[in-house]
Amino acid sequence: MAATISSNEIKFKIDTTGLKPDWNPTDSDRFLLGHLTQGWSGSDWTGDAITCTATVPIKNEDPSQGVDLGFVQVARGTIFHAFYAGRIPSEGSIGLNFFIPPAFPQSVVLDGSGNTPDPWYRVPRFELAGGGKRLATFGDHPGLVIPLKLSNNVRGQVPNFLFHTYMEREFWTILTAIEAGKRTYLAYFQWQLRYEFKVRWQASKPQVAANLSSFRIVHNFVLGAPPDSELQSKLNSPTGERANAIGKRCQILTETGAPPNRSDNQHRFPAITDSFWS
């Protein structure tokens, strides 16, 4: 007999306490690191910034097979740009556009923490909540890593310096049950994270000019699978390379690449102000 899950009694507890998008430079000023404050050590992402605990009533569970209960996460890369400029107009500028082909051939990817088996975000653990209910837990802390300096290929490799970057991603975090190989998407929540920073340089050191970042929960709790048409092929076959690996390759291809992902320019962008470099 298959297990019975009372979907109408599923509960989510989402916690974003202390979550605030912010940034730090690395000690060598090589990279800008975007983080969510909660779960940030000052130099590394050491903990989750958003968590969810689900309680799920399950009856008639076969002890010989059981129900694997956990979360599947699908992410969509919406937009990711970075802009660099020389210290003076004649040192040119660089524009990076990450989330387009060929560097980023697919906008919807399966997410995962470490080398987890398909389709899970993290390996499910068997946890009881009492009263015939099971627990499933989730946590994440998406970050941003972007070089603070790049060499301009059309201006004799003179360094250009980051002055504006923004990256926006959407996430669907889906409570999922698998019994005897059958996968059921029970419920999900949807959230959106945008890192956006403007940088000025003082005495050759990066400073915050503006933090325009944002985080929001789009949907707190929705029964069933996400209906977004762009997600369906990944939901139907939640396998393959995960978001972190795809994202790292995308950044390497963009930062070392050519149009349309990277453009090196002989002149600075019109948006550069006098306060950018001092």
N, C-alpha and C positions, 0 to 999 in steps of 0.2 A: 504494500500500500504506500502510495506517495505521501509525503508529508503535506500537511495543510498549514498554509501561512495566512493569517488574518490580516490582509493588507490594510484594512481600515483601522487597525489598532497599532500600526507601526508609528513610532515616534522618533523624531530627530531632535537632538540638542546640539545646536551649532554655537561654537564659542570663538569669538574674535577679540576677546579682552586684550587690551594693550597693543592691538594691531595698528600700526601707523607707518605708511611708506616713507622711507628715508634713505640716505646714502652716506657712504664713507669712501674715501680714497684708500687704496692700499698704501703701505708704508713707503713704497718707492714711487708713489704717484703714477704707477703704470696703468691702473685700472680704476674705474668708478664702480662701486659695488652697491646695487640697490637691494634693500632689505625691508622687512616689515616690523622692525624694532623688537617685537615679541619673538623670542627664539634666536636673537642675534647676540653674539658674544662681544661685539666690538670689532671683530675681524673675520668672523665666519658665521655661517648659518648652522646653528647647533640645535635648534628645536623647531617645533611647529608653531606657526603663527595663527593658523585657522584649524580648528578641530571639529569633529562631529561624532557624536555617539548615538547609535540607533538601537532601539529596543524593538524586538521582533517576536511576536507570538508564533510558535511553531508547535503543531500537534502531529502525532502519529509519525514521528521521525524514526526511520529505520536505523537502529544502532549499528547494523553491519555496514551501512553505506553512509548514513548521515547526510547533512546538508552543509555544504561549504557556504559560509555567509561572510561577505565582505564588500568592499567598494571597488568599482571600476571607474576610472576617470578618463574622460576625453577632453582634450584641449584644442582650442582654435587660436592660431596666431592671426590677429587682426591687422596690426600695423607695427612696424619697428623701423625707426629712422635714427640716424646720428649725423651730426654736422660738425665739421672742424674748420678752423681758419688759422691762417698764419698771423704772426704778431703784427705785421704791417700788410697793407693791401697787395703788395707785389709778391708776397709769399703764398698767395692763392688760397684754395679751400678744397675740402673733400666732402662729398655726400655719400652716405651709406643707406641703402634700402634693402633690408634683410628679408622681409616676409613676402618675396615674390620669386618666381622662377628666374634663373635655374638654381639659385642657392636654396630656395624653399619651395619645392615642387608641389607640396600638398599642405593645405592650411589646417586640416583636421588630423590630429595625431593621438595615438594612445599614450597615456601618461603612466608613469610608474616610478616607484622609489627603489633604486637599486636593481638588482637582477631578479625581479619577481617573475613567477610563472604567469603566462597568459591565463585570464585577461586581467589579473588583479593589479591594483595600484600598490598594495602591500599584501604580503602573504596573510590570509585570514587565520585568525586564532579562534579556537573554540572557547567561548566565554558565555557563562550563564548570568541572567539577570534576575532569576527567581520567578515564581509564578508561571512556569511553563514558557518563559521568554528567553531569547538569546540576545547577546550583545554583539554589535559590530562597531569598530572604531576606525577613525580616519584622521589624518593630519597632514598638512602641507605647508610649505614655505617657499613659494616661487621667488627667485631672485633675478637680478640683472647684473651682468658683467660686461663692461664696455671699455675699450681702451681709451685712455685720456689723451694719447698722442698717436698720430700716424704720420708717416713720411709721404709727402706729396710727390707723386710720380712725374708730374709735368713741371715741377719747380725745383729740379735738382735734388730731390729727397729732403728738402727743407722740412722741419717738423711743423705740422699743423695740430692745433689744440682743440679739444672738444669744447663746444659752446652750447649745444642743445641736443638732447636725446629724448626719445619717447618710445615706449613699447607697451602695447595693449594686448592682453590675452583674455579669453573667456574659458571657463571651466564648467563641465558638467560632472558632478560627483554622484555616482549612481550606486545605490544599495542593490546588491546582486546576490541571488541564491543559485547555487549549482547543485543539483541532485541527480545522481546517476548519469552525468554528462549533459543534462538538460539545464540550460541557462535561462534564468528569469530575472528581468530588470524590475525591481519592486517599487522603487521610488528614487527621487533625485533632488538635489539642490543645485542651483546655477549661480555662479559668481564671476565677477569681472575685476581685473586688476590692471591699472595703468600706472606705469612708472614714467614720470616726466620731470626732467631736471634741466635747468639752464645754469651754465657755469661761467664764471668770470675768473680771470687769472691775475693774481697780485703777487709780485715778487716771485714769479714763476711757480706759484702754488695755486691749485684749484680751490675755488671758493663757491659756495652756493649763491647763485644769483636769484633763483626761484625754484621752489619745489611745488610743482603743479600736479603731483601724483594723486591717484584716487583708488578707492576700493569700495565695492558695493556687492551686496547679495541681491541678485536679480530675482530669484525665486527661492524662498525658504524651504518649501517642501511640496513636491508634486508627486502623486502616485504614478507608477508606470515608467515607461522609457521616455526620454526626451523626443519630441516630435520633429525637431529641426531636420529638414531634409538633407542638409549637408553632412549630418552626422550618421545617417543610416547605414552607409556601407561599412563604416568602422564599427558600429554597434552590431551589425550582422556578422562581422568577422573580426572580433577584438583581439587581433594578434599582430605580431611584428615588432619592428623597432620602436623604442619609446621616445617620448618627447625630449628628454635630456640629450640623448645621443644625436637626434635629428637637429636639435637647436645648436649644439656645439659645432656640428659640421656646417650648418647654415652660417654661423658666425665666421668660421675660418674661410669659407668660400667667398663671403661678402667682403670681409676685411682685406683679403689678399686678391680680390677679383677685379672685375672690369664691369662696364655697363651691361645690363641695367642695374646691377646690384651696387656697383661702386663707380663714382665719377670723380676724377681729379681735375681741378679747374685752375686756370692761371690767375684768376682774380677772386677776391673774397666775396661772400654773399652780401647782398644789400642790407640784410638784417643785422649785420655786425655793427655794434655801437662803440663809441669811444671808450666805454668802461670795460670792454671785454678784456683788454690786456693793459696792465699798468704796473 
